[in-house]
Amino acid sequence: MNVPAYFRVTHIDAQRCRRRMRVQAVTRDRAMAWVVQLYGDGWYVAAVCEGKGS
């Protein structure tokens, strides 16, 4: 069973506006996809795992 983890996601758009947030998701790709869905394609998007949830 996949346990959700917390990811620290950084999204920088074409106007260089930086957004950082903590996202709970099953995989890194899903965390990044959720942020891109919220803010659009990013000039830079990265996610770092902070640990498994409970």
C-alpha positions in Angstrom: 0.0 0.0 0.0 1.3 3.4 -0.9 1.6 5.7 2.1 1.6 9.5 1.3 4.7 11.4 1.9 5.3 15.1 2.4 7.2 17.0 -0.3 8.7 20.5 -0.2 7.9 21.9 -3.7 9.4 25.0 -5.2 7.8 26.5 -8.3 9.2 29.5 -10.2 7.2 30.9 -13.0 8.3 32.8 -16.1 8.1 36.1 -14.3 10.5 34.7 -11.6 7.7 34.6 -8.9 8.8 31.9 -6.4 6.3 29.7 -4.6 7.3 27.2 -1.9 4.8 24.8 -0.3 4.5 21.6 1.5 2.5 19.0 -0.4 1.2 15.6 0.6 1.3 13.1 -2.2 2.1 9.4 -3.0 5.0 10.2 -5.4 7.3 13.1 -6.2 5.8 13.4 -9.7 2.3 13.7 -8.3 3.3 16.4 -5.9 4.9 18.4 -8.8 1.9 17.8 -11.1 -0.4 19.2 -8.5 1.6 22.4 -8.1 1.9 22.8 -11.9 -1.9 22.3 -12.1 -2.3 25.2 -9.6 0.2 27.7 -11.0 0.8 26.6 -14.6 4.1 25.5 -16.2 7.1 26.6 -14.3 10.5 27.9 -15.4 11.7 25.8 -12.5 9.9 23.1 -10.5 11.5 20.8 -7.9 10.3 18.6 -5.1 12.2 17.1 -2.2 10.8 14.4 0.1 10.5 15.4 3.7 9.4 12.0 5.0 6.5 9.6 5.0 3.1 10.6 6.5 1.2 8.6 9.0 
